[in-house]
């Protein structure tokens, strides 16, 4: 379960990052970047916890980029 949550958090982080580039208000843009960073950090913590609890098991979640299957990543 924790890996699915981590994957979802990374997906949200990607969306926030993309929205920050499109935001016209600099305060909103900065806040979206901060949220994105926090989401990635939480995802990393969940993945690390999973690795400790299940040694030898693959993470199953990509460590770098999220590819969205429902079209949210298209401009």
GROMACS elastic network, one bead per residue, 0.5 to 0.9 nm:
[ bonds ]
;  ai    aj funct       b0    kb
    1     4     6  0.52756   500
    1     5     6  0.64592   500
    1     6     6  0.87252   500
    2     5     6  0.50707   500
    2     6     6  0.60948   500
    2     7     6  0.85715   500
    2    43     6  0.87454   500
    2    46     6  0.60186   500
    2    47     6  0.71660   500
    2    49     6  0.84243   500
    2    50     6  0.67559   500
    3     7     6  0.60456   500
    3     8     6  0.85193   500
    3    43     6  0.81972   500
    3    46     6  0.69649   500
    3    47     6  0.62283   500
    3    50     6  0.72544   500
    3    59     6  0.69374   500
    3    60     6  0.71418   500
    3    61     6  0.66056   500
    4     7     6  0.50521   500
    4     8     6  0.62045   500
    4     9     6  0.86195   500
    4    60     6  0.87997   500
    4    61     6  0.78201   500
    5     8     6  0.50297   500
    5     9     6  0.61053   500
    5    10     6  0.86138   500
    5    43     6  0.74388   500
    5    46     6  0.79603   500
    6     9     6  0.50553   500
    6    10     6  0.62391   500
    6    11     6  0.86131   500
    6    39     6  0.86545   500
    6    40     6  0.81889   500
    6    42     6  0.73963   500
    6    44     6  0.71947   500
    6    45     6  0.84631   500
    6    46     6  0.60793   500
    6    47     6  0.66384   500
    6    61     6  0.76169   500
    7    10     6  0.51827   500
    7    11     6  0.62777   500
    7    12     6  0.87881   500
    7    43     6  0.70827   500
    7    60     6  0.88914   500
    7    61     6  0.58930   500
    7    62     6  0.77073   500
    7    66     6  0.77832   500
    8    12     6  0.62492   500
    8    13     6  0.85565   500
    8    43     6  0.83573   500
    8    66     6  0.89795   500
    9    12     6  0.50568   500
    9    13     6  0.60933   500
    9    14     6  0.86326   500
    9    36     6  0.88405   500
    9    39     6  0.55494   500
    9    40     6  0.66611   500
    9    42     6  0.75582   500
    9    43     6  0.58865   500
   10    14     6  0.61965   500
   10    15     6  0.86732   500
   10    36     6  0.82367   500
   10    39     6  0.65183   500
   10    40     6  0.56387   500
   10    42     6  0.89038   500
   10    43     6  0.64278   500
   10    63     6  0.89814   500
   10    64     6  0.88825   500
   10    65     6  0.78520   500
   10    66     6  0.64452   500
   11    14     6  0.51697   500
   11    15     6  0.63988   500
   11    16     6  0.87644   500
   11    65     6  0.84470   500
   11    66     6  0.56427   500
   11    67     6  0.77153   500
   11    68     6  0.70941   500
   12    15     6  0.50487   500
   12    16     6  0.61547   500
   12    17     6  0.85334   500
   12    36     6  0.73511   500
   12    39     6  0.73356   500
   12    40     6  0.88430   500
   13    16     6  0.50939   500
   13    17     6  0.60894   500
   13    18     6  0.86179   500
   13    32     6  0.86993   500
   13    33     6  0.83925   500
   13    35     6  0.71737   500
   13    37     6  0.70031   500
   13    38     6  0.81209   500
   13    39     6  0.56100   500
   13    40     6  0.62646   500
   13    66     6  0.89382   500
   14    17     6  0.50821   500
   14    18     6  0.62284   500
   14    19     6  0.86011   500
   14    36     6  0.69318   500
   14    40     6  0.89257   500
   14    65     6  0.77968   500
   14    66     6  0.68391   500
   14    67     6  0.89881   500
   14    73     6  0.83049   500
   15    18     6  0.51524   500
   15    19     6  0.61142   500
   15    20     6  0.85582   500
   15    36     6  0.81039   500
   15    72     6  0.76712   500
   15    73     6  0.72658   500
   16    19     6  0.50380   500
   16    20     6  0.60578   500
   16    21     6  0.88098   500
   16    29     6  0.89311   500
   16    32     6  0.53767   500
   16    33     6  0.66700   500
   16    34     6  0.89990   500
   16    35     6  0.71053   500
   16    36     6  0.55687   500
   17    20     6  0.51057   500
   17    21     6  0.66806   500
   17    29     6  0.85568   500
   17    32     6  0.64360   500
   17    33     6  0.56724   500
   17    34     6  0.89708   500
   17    35     6  0.85149   500
   17    36     6  0.59322   500
   17    37     6  0.86954   500
   18    21     6  0.53479   500
   18    22     6  0.66927   500
   18    23     6  0.88888   500
   18    32     6  0.88618   500
   18    33     6  0.89768   500
   18    73     6  0.83183   500
   19    22     6  0.50703   500
   19    23     6  0.60344   500
   19    29     6  0.74876   500
   19    32     6  0.72145   500
   19    33     6  0.88152   500
   20    23     6  0.51662   500
   20    24     6  0.84743   500
   20    26     6  0.86172   500
   20    28     6  0.71925   500
   20    30     6  0.69403   500
   20    31     6  0.79954   500
   20    32     6  0.53938   500
   20    33     6  0.61821   500
   21    24     6  0.82407   500
   21    29     6  0.67810   500
   21    33     6  0.89447   500
   22    29     6  0.78819   500
   23    26     6  0.71809   500
   23    28     6  0.67032   500
   23    29     6  0.54450   500
   23    32     6  0.89719   500
   24    27     6  0.88974   500
   24    28     6  0.79093   500
   24    29     6  0.73265   500
   25    28     6  0.53622   500
   25    29     6  0.61731   500
   25    30     6  0.87238   500
   26    30     6  0.60836   500
   26    31     6  0.85704   500
   27    30     6  0.52065   500
   27    31     6  0.62155   500
   27    32     6  0.86539   500
   28    31     6  0.51136   500
   28    32     6  0.61616   500
   28    33     6  0.86819   500
   29    32     6  0.52247   500
   29    33     6  0.63987   500
   29    34     6  0.88001   500
   30    33     6  0.51318   500
   30    34     6  0.62851   500
   30    35     6  0.86974   500
   31    35     6  0.61367   500
   31    36     6  0.84987   500
   32    35     6  0.50417   500
   32    36     6  0.60607   500
   32    37     6  0.86599   500
   33    37     6  0.62568   500
   33    38     6  0.86667   500
   34    37     6  0.51926   500
   34    38     6  0.62597   500
   34    39     6  0.86747   500
   35    38     6  0.50811   500
   35    39     6  0.61468   500
   35    40     6  0.86842   500
   36    39     6  0.51785   500
   36    40     6  0.63252   500
   36    41     6  0.86857   500
   37    40     6  0.52070   500
   37    41     6  0.61938   500
   37    42     6  0.86850   500
   38    41     6  0.50731   500
   38    42     6  0.62070   500
   38    43     6  0.86072   500
   39    42     6  0.51408   500
   39    43     6  0.61610   500
   39    44     6  0.86381   500
   40    44     6  0.61498   500
   40    45     6  0.86085   500
   41    44     6  0.50940   500
   41    45     6  0.62397   500
   41    46     6  0.87207   500
   42    45     6  0.50126   500
   42    46     6  0.62325   500
   42    47     6  0.86218   500
   43    46     6  0.51242   500
   43    47     6  0.61890   500
   43    48     6  0.85909   500
   44    47     6  0.50522   500
   44    48     6  0.60714   500
   44    49     6  0.85250   500
   44    63     6  0.84325   500
   45    48     6  0.50691   500
   45    49     6  0.60967   500
   45    50     6  0.85389   500
   46    49     6  0.50496   500
   46    50     6  0.61143   500
   46    51     6  0.85828   500
   47    50     6  0.50182   500
   47    51     6  0.61385   500
   47    52     6  0.86879   500
   47    59     6  0.67428   500
   47    61     6  0.83971   500
   48    51     6  0.50026   500
   48    52     6  0.63001   500
   48    53     6  0.86851   500
   48    59     6  0.89254   500
   49    52     6  0.51482   500
   49    53     6  0.62124   500
   49    54     6  0.84801   500
   50    53     6  0.50771   500
   50    54     6  0.57998   500
   50    55     6  0.80368   500
   50    57     6  0.86853   500
   50    59     6  0.77198   500
   51    54     6  0.51442   500
   51    55     6  0.53462   500
   51    56     6  0.75481   500
   51    57     6  0.70071   500
   51    58     6  0.79185   500
   51    59     6  0.71172   500
   52    55     6  0.56967   500
   54    57     6  0.57224   500
   54    58     6  0.87108   500
   55    58     6  0.83951   500
   57    60     6  0.85102   500
   58    61     6  0.84143   500
   59    62     6  0.78081   500
   59    63     6  0.87092   500
   61    66     6  0.88343   500
   62    65     6  0.65473   500
   62    66     6  0.69427   500
   63    66     6  0.84352   500
   67    73     6  0.74049   500
   68    71     6  0.61445   500
   68    72     6  0.62321   500
   68    73     6  0.58011   500
   68    74     6  0.87895   500
   69    72     6  0.76948   500
   69    73     6  0.82874   500
   70    73     6  0.79814   500
   71    74     6  0.57339   500
   72    75     6  0.80673   500
